[in-house]
Amino acid sequence: MQILLIRHGQSEADILNVHEGKADFPLTDEGRKQARRMAARVLEQFPPDFIWASTLKRASETASILADTVGCPVQYIPELQEHNNGDLAGKPLEEVPFPWGILPHERLGGDGESKIEFRARGEQIYSAIRHLSTSYKRIAIVSHGGMISRIIESYLQLPVLHDIYFGTGDTGIHLLEYNEYGRLIHFTNSTTHLDSMD
């Protein structure tokens, strides 16, 4: 089974320069253009049989564009949402910097998720994805940079604490595959579909 991990397009939070996380901002017009470019590429090169998507607007809009283009069903899963950043959500980044020194068990933004809780949610999603392997040849997961990283960590069986970073740009695509030899990473964070954007 192949797994496409796809980040949403540009959101209004990117323009406003605020903490996003659980804050529910929609796509910008540019983000919708990015999503259409991504969807056309996915249709041509690796169309999925099924799509799972986060329920937050920026991801659900991206997934809807993909589903309409590819012509396959989409199911919206709350567990695919971005890191719950508590009371940081929507606050300006210049006024409230990201708390990089937070400990793994400390909750982000006071009442948000800890790094450990977020990783555990990623593990649960990954386990659910694995159960789909008997039903589908290729699935697409449309989510957020943080959740995509948690899924890749789970796929690679990394420990909770590590110093490996997985970047994902707007509508960046990662392609993973389970086959008879094990776990294969075809590519990560591919955004070639945006190369000719005006």
Contact map, one row per residue, 1 for C-alpha under 8 A:
111000000000000000000000000000000000000000000000000000000000000000000000000000000000000000000000000000000000000000000000000000000000100111100000000000000000000000000000000000001110000000000000000000
111100000000000000000000000000000000000000000000000000000000000000000000000000000000000000000000000000000000000000000000000000000000000011100000000000000000000000000000000000111100000000000000000000
111110000000000000000000000000000000000000000000000000000000000000000000000000000000000000000000000000000000000000000000000000000000000001111000000000000000000000000000000000111000000000000000000000
011111000000000000000000000000000000000000000001000000000000000000000000000000000000000000000000000000000000000000000000000000000000000001111000000000000000000000000000000011110000000000000000000000
001111100000000000000000000000000000000000000000000000000000000000000000000000000000000000000000000000000000000000000000000000000000000000011110000100000000000000000000000011100000000000000000000000
000111110000000000000000000000000000000000000000000000000000000000000000000000000000000000000000000000000000000000000000000000000000000000011111000100000000000000000000001111000000000000000000000000
000011111000000000000000000000000000000000000000000000000010000000000000000000000000000000000000000000000000000000000000000000000000000000000111100100000000000000000001111110000000000000000000000000
000001111100000000000000000000100010000000000000000000000110011000000000000000000000000000000000000000000000000000000000000000000000000000000111000000000000000000000000011100000000000000000000000000
000000111110000000000000001001110110000000000000000000000110010000000000000000000000000000000000000000000000000000000000000000000000000000000000000000000000000000000000011000000000000000000000000000
000000011111010000000000001101110100000000000000000000000100000000000000000000000000000000000000000000000000000000000000000000000000000000000000000000000000000000000000011000000000000000000000000000
000000001111111000000000111100100000000000000000000000000100000000000000000000000000000000000000000000000000000000000000000000000000000000000000000000000000000000000000000000000000000000000000000000
000000000111111100000000111100000000000000000000000000000000000000000000000000000000000000000000000000000000000000000000000000000000000000000000000000000000000000000000000000000000000000000000000000
000000000011111111110000100000000000000000000000000000000000000000000000000000000000000001000000000000000000000000000000000000000000000000000000000000000000000000000000000000000000000000000000000000
000000000111111111000000000000000000000000000000000000000000000000000000000000000000000000000000000000000000000000000000000000000000000000000000000000000000000000000000000000000000000000000000000000
000000000011111110000000000000000000000000000000000000000000000000000000000000000000000000000000000000000000000000000000000000000000000000000000000000000000000000000000000000000000000000000000000000
000000000001111111000000000000000000000000000000000000000000000000000000000000000000000000010000000000000000000000000000000000000000000000000000000000000000000000000000000000000000000000000000000000
000000000000111111100000000000000000000000000000000000000000000000000000000000000000000000011000000000000000000000000000000000000000000000000000000000000000000000000000000000000000000000000000000000
000000000000110111110000000000000000000000000000000000000000000000000000000000000000000011111000000000000000000000000000000000000000000000000000000000000000000000000000000000000000000000000000000000
000000000000100011111010000000000000000000000000000000000000000000000000000000000000000111111000000000000000000000000000000000000000000000000000000000000000000000000000000000000000000000000000000000
000000000000100001111111100000000000000000000000000000000000000000000000000000000000000011000000000000000000000000000000000000000000000000000000000000000000000000000000000000000000000000000000000000
000000000000000000111110000000000000000000000000000000000000000000000000000000000111100010000000000000000000000000000000000000000000000000000000000000000000000000000000000000000000000000000000000000
000000000000000000011111000000000000000000000000000000010000000000000000000000001111110010000000000000000000000000000000000000000000000000000000000000000000000000000000000000000000000000000000000000
000000000000000000111111100000000000000000000000000000000000000000000000000000000000000011000000000000000000000000000000000000000000000000000000000000000000000000000000000000000000000000000000000000
000000000000000000010111110000000000000000000000000000011100000000000000000000000000000000000000000000000000000000000000000000000000000000000000000000000000000000000000000000000000000000000000000000
000000000011100000010011111000000000000000000000000000011100000000000000000000000000000000000000000000000000000000000000000000000000000000000000000000000000000000000000000000000000000000000000000000
000000000011000000000001111100000000000000000000000000001100100000000000000000000000000000000000000000000000000000000000000000000000000000000000000000000000000000000000000000000000000000000000000000
000000001111000000000000111111110000000000000000000000001100110000000000000000000000000000000000000000000000000000000000000000000000000000000000000000000000000000000000000000000000000000000000000000
000000000111000000000000011111110000000000000000000000000000000000000000000000000000000000000000000000000000000000000000000000000000000000000000000000000000000000000000000000000000000000000000000000
000000000000000000000000001111111000000000000000000000000000000000000000000000000000000000000000000000000000000000000000000000000000000000000000000000000000000000000000000000000000000000000000000000
000000001100000000000000001111111100000000000000000000000000000000000000000000000000000000000000000000000000000000000000000000000000000000000000000000000000000000000000000000000000000000000000000000
000000011110000000000000001111111110000000000000000000000000000000000000000000000000000000000000000000000000000000000000000000000000000000000000000000000000000000000000010000000000000000000000000000
000000001100000000000000001111111111000000000000000000000000010000000000000000000000000000000000000000000000000000000000000000000000000000000000000000000000000000000000000000000000000000000000000000
000000000000000000000000000011111111100000000000000000000000000000000000000000000000000000000000000000000000000000000000000000000000000000000000000000000000000000000000000000000000000000000000000000
000000001100000000000000000001111111110000000000000000000000000000000000000000000000000000000000000000000000000000000000000000000000000000000000000000000000000000000000011000000000000000000000010000
000000011000000000000000000000111111111000000000000000000000010011000000000000000000000000000000000000000000000000000000000000000000000000000000000000000000000000000000001000000000000000000000000000
000000000000000000000000000000011111111100000000000000000000000011000000000000000000000000000000000000000000000000000000000000000000000000000000000000000000000000000000000000000000000000000000000000
000000000000000000000000000000001111111110000000000000000000000000000000000000000000000000000000000000000000000000000000000000000000000000000000000000000000000000000000000000000000000000000000110000
000000000000000000000000000000000111111111000000000000000000000001000000000000000000000000000000000000000000000000000000000000000000000000000000000000000000000000000000001000000000000000000010110000
000000000000000000000000000000000011111111100000000000000000000011001100000000000000000000000000000000000000000000000000000000000000000000000000000000000000000000000000000000000000000000000000000000
000000000000000000000000000000000001111111110000000000000000000000001100000000000000000000000000000000000000000000000000000000000000000000000000000000000000000000000000000000000000000000000000000000
000000000000000000000000000000000000111111111100000000000000000000000000000000000000000000000000000000000000000000000000000000000000000000000000000000000000000000000000000000000000000000000000100000
000000000000000000000000000000000000011111111111000000000000000000000100000000000000000000000000000000000000000000000000000000000000000000000000000000000000000000000000000000000000000000000000000000
000000000000000000000000000000000000001111111111000000000000000000001100000000000000000000000000000000000000000000000000000000000000000000000000000000000000000000000000000000000000000000000000000000
000000000000000000000000000000000000000111111110000000000000000000000000000000000000000000000000000000000000000000000000000000000000000000000000000000000000000000000000000000000000000000000000000000
000000000000000000000000000000000000000011111110000000000000000000000000000000000000000000000000000000000000000000000000000000000000000000000000000000000000000000000000000000000000000000000000000000
000000000000000000000000000000000000000011111111000000000000000000000000000000000000000000000000000000000000000000000000000000000000000000000000000000000000000000000000000000000000000000000000000000
000000000000000000000000000000000000000001111111100000000000000000000100000000000000000000000000000000000000000000000000000000000000000001000000000000000000000000000000000000000000000000000000000000
000100000000000000000000000000000000000001100111111000000000000000000101000000000000000000000000000000000000000000000000000000000000000011110000000000000000000000000000000000000000000000000000000000
000000000000000000000000000000000000000000000011111000000000000000000001100000000000000000000000000000000000000000000000000000000000000111110000000000000000000000000000000000000000000000000000000000
000000000000000000000000000000000000000000000001111100000000000000000001110000000000000000000000000000000000000000000000000000000000000101110000000000000000000000000000000000000000000000000000000000
000000000000000000000000000000000000000000000001111110000000001000100001111000000000000000000000000000000000000000000000000000000000000000111100000000000000000000000000000000000000000000000000000000
000000000000000000000000000000000000000000000000011111000000001000000000011110000000000000000000000000000000000000000000000000000000000000111100000000000000000000000000000000000000000000000000000000
000000000000000000000000000000000000000000000000001111100011001000000000011110010000000000000000000000000000000000000000000000000000000000001110000000000000000000000000000000000000000000000000000000
000000000000000000000000000000000000000000000000000111110011000000000000000111111000000000000000000000000000000000000000000000000000000000000111000000000000000000000000000000000000000000000000000000
000000000000000000000000000000000000000000000000000011111011000000000000000111011000000000000000000000000000000000000000000000000000000000000000000000000000000000000000000000000000000000000000000000
000000000000000000000101100000000000000000000000000001111111000000000000000001001000000000000000000000000000000000000000000000000000000000000000000000000000000000000000000000000000000000000000000000
000000000000000000000001111000000000000000000000000000111111100000000000000000000000000000000000000000000000000000000000000000000000000000000000000000000000000000000000000000000000000000000000000000
000000011110000000000001111000000000000000000000000000011111110000000000000000000000000000000000000000000000000000000000000000000000000000000000000000000000000000000000000000000000000000000000000000
000000111000000000000000000000000000000000000000000011111111111000000000000000000000000000000000000000000000000000000000000000000000000000000111000000000000000000000000000000000000000000000000000000
000000000000000000000000000000000000000000000000000011111111111100000000000100000000000000000000000000000000000000000000000000000000000000000100000000000000000000000000000000000000000000000000000000
000000000000000000000000011000000000000000000000000000001111111110000000000000000000000000000000000000000000000000000000000000000000000000000000000000000000000000000000000000000000000000000000000000
000000011000000000000000001000010010000000000000000000000111111111000000000000000000000000000000000000000000000000000000000000000000000000000100000000000000000000000000000000000000000000000000000000
000000010000000000000000000000000000000000000000001110000011111111100000010000000000000000000000000000000000000000000000000000000000000000000100000000000000000000000000000000000000000000000000000000
000000000000000000000000000000000000000000000000000000000001111111110000010000000000000000000000000000000000000000000000000000000000000000000000000000000000000000000000000000000000000000000000000000
000000000000000000000000000000000011001000000000000000000000111111111000000000000000000000000000000000000000000000000000000000000000000000000000000000000000000000000000000000000000000000000000000000
000000000000000000000000000000000011011000000000000000000000011111111100000000000000000000000000000000000000000000000000000000000000000000000000000000000000000000000000000000000000000000000000000000
000000000000000000000000000000000000000000000000001000000000001111111111110000000000000000000000000000000000000000000000000000000000000000000000000000000000000000000000000000000000000000000000000000
000000000000000000000000000000000000000000000000000000000000000111111111000000000000000000000000000000000000000000000000000000000000000000000000000000000000000000000000000000000000000000000000000000
000000000000000000000000000000000000001100100000000000000000000011111110000000000000000000000000000000000000000000000000000000000000000000000000000000000000000000000000000000000000000000000000000000
000000000000000000000000000000000000001101100011000000000000000001111111000000000000000000000000000000000000000000000000000000000000000000000000000000000000000000000000000000000000000000000000000000
000000000000000000000000000000000000000000000000000000000000000000111111100000000000000000000000000000000000000000000000000000000000000000000000000000000000000000000000000000000000000000000000000000
000000000000000000000000000000000000000000000001111000000000000000110111110000000000000000000000000000000000000000000000000000000000000000000000000000000000000000000000000000000000000000000000000000
000000000000000000000000000000000000000000000000111000000000000000100011111000000000000000000000000000000000000000000000000000000000000000000000000000000000000000000000000000000000000000000000000000
000000000000000000000000000000000000000000000000011110000000001100100001111100000000000000000000000000000000000000000000000000000000000000000000000000000000000000000000000000000000000000000000000000
000000000000000000000000000000000000000000000000001110000000000000000000111110000000000000000000000000000000000000000000000000000000000000000000000000000000000000000000000000000000000000000000000000
000000000000000000000000000000000000000000000000000111100001000000000000011111000000000000000000000000000000000000000000000000000000000000000000000000000000000000000000000000000000000000000000000000
000000000000000000000000000000000000000000000000000111100000000000000000001111111000000000000000000000000000000000000000000000000000000000000000000000000000000000000000000000000000000000000000000000
000000000000000000000000000000000000000000000000000001110000000000000000000111111000000000000000000000000000000000000000000000000000000000000000000000000000000000000000000000000000000000000000000000
000000000000000000000000000000000000000000000000000001000000000000000000000011111000000000000000000000000000000000000000100010000000000000000000000000000000000000000000000000000000000000000000000000
000000000000000000000000000000000000000000000000000011100000000000000000000011111100000000000000000000000000000000000000010010000000000000000011001000000000000000000000000000000000000000000000000000
000000000000000000000100000000000000000000000000000001110000000000000000000011111111000000000000000000000000000000000000000000000000000000000011001000000000000000000000000000000000000000000000000000
000000000000000000001100000000000000000000000000000000000000000000000000000000011111000000000000000000000000000000000000000000000000000000000011111000000000000000000000000000000000000000000000000000
000000000000000000001100000000000000000000000000000000000000000000000000000000001111100000000000000000000000000110000100000000000000000000000000011000000000000000000000000000000000000000000000000000
000000000000000000001100000000000000000000000000000000000000000000000000000000001111110000000000000000000001000110000100000000000000000000000000000000000000000000000000000000000000000000000000000000
000000000000000000001100000000000000000000000000000000000000000000000000000000000011111110000000000000000011101110000000000000000000000000000000000000000000000000000000000000000000000000000000000000
000000000000000000000100000000000000000000000000000000000000000000000000000000000001111110000000000000000001111110000000000000000000000000000000000000000000000000000000000000000000000000000000000000
000000000000000000000000000000000000000000000000000000000000000000000000000000000000111110000000000000000000111100000000000000000000000000000000000000000000000000000000000000000000000000000000000000
000000000000000000100000000000000000000000000000000000000000000000000000000000000000111111100001000000000001100000000000000000000000000000000000000000000000000000000000000000000000000000000000000000
000000000000000001111110000000000000000000000000000000000000000000000000000000000000111111100000000000000000100000000000000000000000000000000000000000000000000000000000000000000000000000000000000000
000000000000100001110010000000000000000000000000000000000000000000000000000000000000000111110000000000000000000000000000000000000000000000000000000000000000000000000000000000000000000000000000000000
000000000000000001100000000000000000000000000000000000000000000000000000000000000000000111111011000000000000000000000000000000000000000000000000000000000000000000000000000000000000000000000000000000
000000000000000111100000000000000000000000000000000000000000000000000000000000000000000001111111000000000000000000000000000000000000000000000000000000000000000000000000000000000000000000000000000000
000000000000000011100000000000000000000000000000000000000000000000000000000000000000000000111111110000000000000000000000000000000000000000000000000000000000000000000000000000000000000000000000000000
000000000000000000000000000000000000000000000000000000000000000000000000000000000000000000011111100000000000000000000000000000000000000000000000000000000000000000000000000000000000000000000000000000
000000000000000000000000000000000000000000000000000000000000000000000000000000000000000000111111100000000000000000000000000000000000000000000000000000000000000000000000000000000000000000000000000000
000000000000000000000000000000000000000000000000000000000000000000000000000000000000000100111111110000000000000000000000000000000000000000000000000000000000000000000000000000000000000000000000000000
000000000000000000000000000000000000000000000000000000000000000000000000000000000000000000001111111000000000000000000000000000000000000000000000000000000000000000000000000000000000000000000000000000
000000000000000000000000000000000000000000000000000000000000000000000000000000000000000000001001111100000000000000000000000000000000000000000000000000000000000000000000000000000000000000000000000000
000000000000000000000000000000000000000000000000000000000000000000000000000000000000000000000000111111000000000000000000000000000000000000000000000000000000000000000000000000000000000000000000000000
000000000000000000000000000000000000000000000000000000000000000000000000000000000000000000000000011111000000000000000000000000000000000000000000000000000000000000000000000000000000000000000000000000
000000000000000000000000000000000000000000000000000000000000000000000000000000000000000000000000001111100000000000000000000000000000000000000000000000000000000000000000000000000000000000000000000000
000000000000000000000000000000000000000000000000000000000000000000000000000000000000000000000000001111110101000000000000000000000000000000000000000000000000000000000000000000000000000000000000000000
000000000000000000000000000000000000000000000000000000000000000000000000000000000000000000000000000011111100000000100000000000000000000000000000000000000000000000000000000000000000000000000000000000
000000000000000000000000000000000000000000000000000000000000000000000000000000000000000000000000000001111100000001110000000000000000000000000000000000000000000010000000000000000000000000000000000000
000000000000000000000000000000000000000000000000000000000000000000000000000000000000000000000000000000111110000001111000000000000000000000000000000000000000000000000000000000000000000000000000000000
000000000000000000000000000000000000000000000000000000000000000000000000000000000000000000000000000001111111000011100000000000000000000000000000000000000000000000000000000000000000000000000000000000
000000000000000000000000000000000000000000000000000000000000000000000000000000000000100000000000000000001111111111100000000000000000000000000000000000000000000000000000000000000000000000000000000000
000000000000000000000000000000000000000000000000000000000000000000000000000000000001110100000000000001000111111111100000000000000000000000000000000000000000000000000000000000000000000000000000000000
000000000000000000000000000000000000000000000000000000000000000000000000000000000000111110000000000000000011111100000000000000000000000000000000000000000000000000000000000000000000000000000000000000
000000000000000000000000000000000000000000000000000000000000000000000000000000000000011000000000000000000011111100000000000000000000000000000000000000000000000000000000000000000000000000000000000000
000000000000000000000000000000000000000000000000000000000000000000000000000000000000111000000000000000000011111110000000000000000000000000000000000000000000000000000000000000000000000000000000000000
000000000000000000000000000000000000000000000000000000000000000000000000000000000011111000000000000000000011111111000000000000000000000000000000000000000000000000000000000000000000000000000000000000
000000000000000000000000000000000000000000000000000000000000000000000000000000000011110000000000000000000111001111111100000000000000000000000000000000000000000000000000000000000000000000000000000000
000000000000000000000000000000000000000000000000000000000000000000000000000000000000000000000000000000011111000111111100000000000000000000000000000000000000000000000000000000000000000000000000000000
000000000000000000000000000000000000000000000000000000000000000000000000000000000000000000000000000000111111000011111110000000000000000000000000000000000000000000000000000000000000000000000000000000
000000000000000000000000000000000000000000000000000000000000000000000000000000000000000000000000000000011000000011111111000000000000000000000000000000000000000100000000000000000000000000000000000000
000000000000000000000000000000000000000000000000000000000000000000000000000000000000000000000000000000001000000011111111100000000000000000000000000000000000000000000000000000000000000000000000000000
000000000000000000000000000000000000000000000000000000000000000000000000000000000011000000000000000000000000000011111111110000000000000000000000000001000000000000000000000000000000000000000000000000
000000000000000000000000000000000000000000000000000000000000000000000000000000000000000000000000000000000000000000111111111000000000000000000000000001000000000100000000000000000000000000000000000000
000000000000000000000000000000000000000000000000000000000000000000000000000000000000000000000000000000000000000000011111111100000000000000000000000000000000000000000000000000000000000000000000000000
000000000000000000000000000000000000000000000000000000000000000000000000000000100000000000000000000000000000000000001111111110000000000000000000000000000000000000000000000000000000000000000000000000
000000000000000000000000000000000000000000000000000000000000000000000000000000010000000000000000000000000000000000000111111111000000000000000000001001100100000000000000000000000000000000000000000000
000000000000000000000000000000000000000000000000000000000000000000000000000000000000000000000000000000000000000000000011111111100000000000000000000001100100000000000000000000000000000000000000000000
000000000000000000000000000000000000000000000000000000000000000000000000000000000000000000000000000000000000000000000001111111110000000000000000000000000000000000000000000000000000000000000000000000
000000000000000000000000000000000000000000000000000000000000000000000000000000110000000000000000000000000000000000000000111111111000000000000000000000100000000000000000000000000000000000000000000000
000000000000000000000000000000000000000000000000000000000000000000000000000000000000000000000000000000000000000000000000011111111100000000000000000000100110000000000000000000000000000000000000000000
000000000000000000000000000000000000000000000000000000000000000000000000000000000000000000000000000000000000000000000000001111111110000000000000000000000000000000000000000000000000000000000000000000
000000000000000000000000000000000000000000000000000000000000000000000000000000000000000000000000000000000000000000000000000111111111000000000000000000000000000000000000000000000000000000000000000000
000000000000000000000000000000000000000000000000000000000000000000000000000000000000000000000000000000000000000000000000000011111111100000000000000000000000000000000000000000000000000000000000000000
000000000000000000000000000000000000000000000000000000000000000000000000000000000000000000000000000000000000000000000000000001111111100000000000000000000000000000000000000000000000000000000000000000
000000000000000000000000000000000000000000000000000000000000000000000000000000000000000000000000000000000000000000000000000000111111110000000000000000000000000000000000000000000000000000000000000000
000000000000000000000000000000000000000000000000000000000000000000000000000000000000000000000000000000000000000000000000000000011111111100000000000000000000000000000000000000000000000000000000000000
100000000000000000000000000000000000000000000000000000000000000000000000000000000000000000000000000000000000000000000000000000001111111110000000000000000000000000000000000000000000000000000000000000
000000000000000000000000000000000000000000000000000000000000000000000000000000000000000000000000000000000000000000000000000000000011111100000000000000000000000000000000000000000000000000000000000000
000000000000000000000000000000000000000000000000000000000000000000000000000000000000000000000000000000000000000000000000000000000001111110000000000000000000000000000000000000000000000000000000000000
100000000000000000000000000000000000000000000000110000000000000000000000000000000000000000000000000000000000000000000000000000000001111111100000000000000000000000000000000000000000000000000000000000
110000000000000000000000000000000000000000000001100000000000000000000000000000000000000000000000000000000000000000000000000000000000101111100000000000000000000000000000000000000000000000000000000000
111100000000000000000000000000000000000000000011110000000000000000000000000000000000000000000000000000000000000000000000000000000000000111110000000000000000000000000000000000000000000000000000000000
111100000000000000000000000000000000000000000001111100000000000000000000000000000000000000000000000000000000000000000000000000000000000111111000000000000000000000000000000000000000000000000000000000
001111000000000000000000000000000000000000000001111100000000000000000000000000000000000000000000000000000000000000000000000000000000000001111100000000000000000000000000000000000000000000000000000000
001111000000000000000000000000000000000000000000001110000000000000000000000000000000000000000000000000000000000000000000000000000000000000111110000000000000000000000000000000000000000000000000000000
000011110000000000000000000000000000000000000000001111000011011000000000000000000000000000000000000000000000000000000000000000000000000000011111000000000000000000000000000000000000000000000000000000
000011110000000000000000000000000000000000000000000011000010000000000000000000011100000000000000000000000000000000000000000000000000000000001111101100000000000000000000000000000000000000000000000000
000001110000000000000000000000000000000000000000000001000010000000000000000000011100000000000000000000000000000000000000000000000000000000000111111100000000000000000000000000000000000000000000000000
000000100000000000000000000000000000000000000000000000000000000000000000000000000100000000000000000000000000000000000000000000000000000000000011111110000000000000000011100000000000000000000000000000
000000000000000000000000000000000000000000000000000000000000000000000000000000000110000000000000000000000000000000000000000000000000000000000001111111000000000000000000000000000000000000000000000000
000000000000000000000000000000000000000000000000000000000000000000000000000000011110000000000000000000000000000000000000010000000000000000000011111111100000000000000000000000000000000000000000000000
000011100000000000000000000000000000000000000000000000000000000000000000000000000000000000000000000000000000000000000000000000000000000000000011111111110000000000000000000000000000000000000000000000
000000000000000000000000000000000000000000000000000000000000000000000000000000000000000000000000000000000000000000000000000000000000000000000000111111111000000000001110000000000000000000000000000000
000000000000000000000000000000000000000000000000000000000000000000000000000000000000000000000000000000000000000000000110011000000000000000000000011111111100000000000000000000000000000000000000000000
000000000000000000000000000000000000000000000000000000000000000000000000000000000000000000000000000000000000000000000000011011000000000000000000001111111110000000000000000000000000000000000000000000
000000000000000000000000000000000000000000000000000000000000000000000000000000000000000000000000000000000000000000000000000000000000000000000000000111111111000000000000000000000000000000000000000000
000000000000000000000000000000000000000000000000000000000000000000000000000000000000000000000000000000000000000000000000000000000000000000000000000011111111111000000000000000000000000000000000000000
000000000000000000000000000000000000000000000000000000000000000000000000000000000000000000000000000000000000000000000000011001000000000000000000000001111111110000000000000000000000000000000000000000
000000000000000000000000000000000000000000000000000000000000000000000000000000000000000000000000000000000000000000000000000001000000000000000000000000111111110000000000000000000000001000000000000000
000000000000000000000000000000000000000000000000000000000000000000000000000000000000000000000000000000000000000000000000000000000000000000000000000000011111110000000000000000000000001000000000000000
000000000000000000000000000000000000000000000000000000000000000000000000000000000000000000000000000000000000000000000000000000000000000000000000000000001111111000000000000000000000000000000000000000
000000000000000000000000000000000000000000000000000000000000000000000000000000000000000000000000000000000000000000000000000000000000000000000000000000001111111101000000000000000000000000000000000000
000000000000000000000000000000000000000000000000000000000000000000000000000000000000000000000000000000000000000000000000000000000000000000000000000000001000111111000000000000000000000000000000000000
000000000000000000000000000000000000000000000000000000000000000000000000000000000000000000000000000000000000000000010010000000000000000000000000000000000000011111000000000000000000000000000000000000
000000000000000000000000000000000000000000000000000000000000000000000000000000000000000000000000000000010000000000000000000000000000000000000000000000000000001111100000000000000000000000000000000000
000000000000000000000000000000000000000000000000000000000000000000000000000000000000000000000000000000000000000000000000000000000000000000000000000000000000011111110000000000000000000000000000000000
000000000000000000000000000000000000000000000000000000000000000000000000000000000000000000000000000000000000000000000000000000000000000000000000000000000000000011111000000000000000000000000000000000
000000000000000000000000000000000000000000000000000000000000000000000000000000000000000000000000000000000000000000000000000000000000000000000000000000000000000001111100000000000000000000000000000000
000000000000000000000000000000000000000000000000000000000000000000000000000000000000000000000000000000000000000000000000000000000000000000000000000010000000000000111110000000000000000000000000000000
000000000000000000000000000000000000000000000000000000000000000000000000000000000000000000000000000000000000000000000000000000000000000000000000000010000000000000011111000000000000000000000000000000
000000000000000000000000000000000000000000000000000000000000000000000000000000000000000000000000000000000000000000000000000000000000000000000000100010000000000000001111100000000000000000001000000000
000000100000000000000000000000000000000000000000000000000000000000000000000000000000000000000000000000000000000000000000000000000000000000000000100000000000000000000111111110000000000000001000000000
000000100000000000000000000000000000000000000000000000000000000000000000000000000000000000000000000000000000000000000000000000000000000000000000100000000000000000000011111100000000000000001010000000
000000111100000000000000000000100100000000000000000000000000000000000000000000000000000000000000000000000000000000000000000000000000000000000000000000000000000000000001111100000000000000000010000000
000001111100000000000000000000000110010000000000000000000000000000000000000000000000000000000000000000000000000000000000000000000000000000000000000000000000000000000001111110000000000000000010000000
000001110000000000000000000000000000000000000000000000000000000000000000000000000000000000000000000000000000000000000000000000000000000000000000000000000000000000000001111111000000000000011110000000
000111100000000000000000000000000000000000000000000000000000000000000000000000000000000000000000000000000000000000000000000000000000000000000000000000000000000000000001001111100000000000011110000000
000111000000000000000000000000000000000000000000000000000000000000000000000000000000000000000000000000000000000000000000000000000000000000000000000000000000000000000000000111110000000001111100000000
011110000000000000000000000000000000000000000000000000000000000000000000000000000000000000000000000000000000000000000000000000000000000000000000000000000000000000000000000011111000000011110000000000
011100000000000000000000000000000000000000000000000000000000000000000000000000000000000000000000000000000000000000000000000000000000000000000000000000000000000000000000000001111100001111100000000000
111000000000000000000000000000000000000000000000000000000000000000000000000000000000000000000000000000000000000000000000000000000000000000000000000000000000000000000000000000111110001111000000000000
110000000000000000000000000000000000000000000000000000000000000000000000000000000000000000000000000000000000000000000000000000000000000000000000000000000000000000000000000000011111111100000000000000
100000000000000000000000000000000000000000000000000000000000000000000000000000000000000000000000000000000000000000000000000000000000000000000000000000000000000000000000000000001111111100000000000000
000000000000000000000000000000000000000000000000000000000000000000000000000000000000000000000000000000000000000000000000000000000000000000000000000000000000000000000000000000000111110000000000000000
000000000000000000000000000000000000000000000000000000000000000000000000000000000000000000000000000000000000000000000000000000000000000000000000000000000000000000000000000000000111111000000000000000
000000000000000000000000000000000000000000000000000000000000000000000000000000000000000000000000000000000000000000000000000000000000000000000000000000000000000000000000000000000111111100000000000000
000000000000000000000000000000000000000000000000000000000000000000000000000000000000000000000000000000000000000000000000000000000000000000000000000000000011000000000000000000011110111110000000000000
000000000000000000000000000000000000000000000000000000000000000000000000000000000000000000000000000000000000000000000000000000000000000000000000000000000000000000000000000000011110011111000000000000
000000000000000000000000000000000000000000000000000000000000000000000000000000000000000000000000000000000000000000000000000000000000000000000000000000000000000000000000000000111000001111110000000000
000000000000000000000000000000000000000000000000000000000000000000000000000000000000000000000000000000000000000000000000000000000000000000000000000000000000000000000000000001111000000111110000000000
000000000000000000000000000000000000000000000000000000000000000000000000000000000000000000000000000000000000000000000000000000000000000000000000000000000000000000000000000001110000000011111100000000
000000000000000000000000000000000000000000000000000000000000000000000000000000000000000000000000000000000000000000000000000000000000000000000000000000000000000000000000000111100000000011111100000000
000000000000000000000000000000000000000000000000000000000000000000000000000000000000000000000000000000000000000000000000000000000000000000000000000000000000000000000011100111000000000000111110000000
000000000000000000000000000000000000000000000000000000000000000000000000000000000000000000000000000000000000000000000000000000000000000000000000000000000000000000000000000111000000000000111111000000
000000000000000000000000000000000000010000000000000000000000000000000000000000000000000000000000000000000000000000000000000000000000000000000000000000000000000000000000111110000000000000001111111000
000000000000000000000000000000000000000000000000000000000000000000000000000000000000000000000000000000000000000000000000000000000000000000000000000000000000000000000000000000000000000000000111111000
000000000000000000000000000000000000110010000000000000000000000000000000000000000000000000000000000000000000000000000000000000000000000000000000000000000000000000000000000000000000000000000011111100
000000000000000000000000000000000100110000000000000000000000000000000000000000000000000000000000000000000000000000000000000000000000000000000000000000000000000000000000000000000000000000000011111110
000000000000000000000000000000000000000000000000000000000000000000000000000000000000000000000000000000000000000000000000000000000000000000000000000000000000000000000000000000000000000000000011111110
000000000000000000000000000000000000000000000000000000000000000000000000000000000000000000000000000000000000000000000000000000000000000000000000000000000000000000000000000000000000000000000000111111
000000000000000000000000000000000000000000000000000000000000000000000000000000000000000000000000000000000000000000000000000000000000000000000000000000000000000000000000000000000000000000000000011111
000000000000000000000000000000000000000000000000000000000000000000000000000000000000000000000000000000000000000000000000000000000000000000000000000000000000000000000000000000000000000000000000000111
